[in-house]
Amino acid sequence: MLAEQTLGRWAAGVGAIVLAVSGVFGGWEKAEGPPPTGPGVAIDGGTWTVTLHDARLVGELGPMKLPRKENHWLAVVATIEVKTDETRPISGVIQLPETAGIDNDEDGLTSARDVMLMRDATIISQLHPGMPEKVVFFWEREKNSPVPSELRLVVTAWEYRENSLTQGNEWFPNEDAYTVASVPVLDKRDATASASPTTGPRPTPSTTPTARPSGSTSPRPTASARPSS
C-alpha cells in the first residue's frame, strides 16, 4: 500500500510537470503559407527532417533549472524525425548563429544546453528512427537582453559518403549544406511562472492524470555578417 501511494505521488508530480510544459508550449500558431525557411516547413537535413514551430522566452520549467536565476531560457520548438535506421544524437540539429544575450561559442554557432521531449517533459540526447517527436531546444539567455520579434536559426545537415580510412560509407556533417530559418519569438516568461507546478497545491494521488536541406545553398554565416536578434 505504501509503495502504491509513493508511486501515485510520483506519477502526480510528473503529470503536473507535463501539464505545466503543455501550458507553455502547447498552443503555438502555425504560420499560413510560410516561406521555405520558416515555421511549418519540413527541412531535409540528411539524417533527419526538422519542422520548426517558434521560439519562446520562458523561465524555469519542470526539469529545466536555470544556472543563473535572474536569466531566462530561449526555447525553440520543433518536430524532428530521424530518417536513418540508427538512433541519432540531436543536440546539434538546431544551432544559433551569433545571438544577443546568448553565451555564443567561438565559431559563432551555438548548440542548445539541453533538449526536452514534449510528450513527457524528459531531457533527451538522442531520438530513434521512424518516430517523429516534438521537442524543445533550450539556451540560457541574459535577463536584460532585448526581446526580438524573430530569431535566426541554423538547421544542420549530414551527408552519406565514403570514409577514406575505413573505405566504407558513413554519415558525416556537411558544413556546406544547411538551412537558415527564421521563426517568431513569443515572450512567455509570465506564463511560465503561473504554470509552474511549484506555485499551486501539491498534487495528491487522487489528482494523477490518467540528406541536404532543400531550401538553402547560401554561404555559412560569418561572425561579421550574422544578424543578432
Secondary structure, 3 states (H helix, E strand, C coil): CHHHHHHHHHHHHHHHHHHHHHHHHCCCCCCCCCCCCCCCCEEECCCEEEEEEEEEEECCECCECCCCCCCEEEEEEEEEEECCCCCEECCCCEEECCCCCECCCCCCCEECCEEEECCCCEEECEECECCCEEEEEEEEECCCCCCCCEEEEEECCEEEEECCCCCCEEEEECCCCCEEEEEEEEECHHHHHHHCHHHCCCCCHHHCCCCCCCCCCCCCCCCCCCCCC
